[in-house]
Amino acid sequence: PEPTTAEPTPEPTTPSPTSCEDRKWYIIFTPGGFNTCSNGFDIPQNLGVDGVTFFDTLDECCEFEFGDVANCRYRDACITLSPTPVPSTGEPTSGSSPTVSKEMTGPPTMEAKR
């Protein structure tokens, strides 16, 4: 028999991550009983995909778990919060200063050390 040349193995393809708009919602069961709807990456490993009910929308998840949207606790992986702006100190304000009392009230007191 003649030697054959094996075809090169194709490079594995990695699926693209699911876009935020296409992510499914599910319920995270927490030890304290504070269940939460989430579309994040925190599906409990012990449940697997078969043990999780997925919802197409946050509203569906909230209505199923909490009875309505108003009482819903949720974690949205698609929301990124902007950093808090640095407060500006601006120019010093003008005006009167607080009045300091010149009245003596007694000797200083000592604080007990622990």
Salt bridges, closest charged atoms under 4 A:
ASP42 OD2 - ARG75 NH1 2.97
ASP56 OD1 - LYS24 NZ 2.38
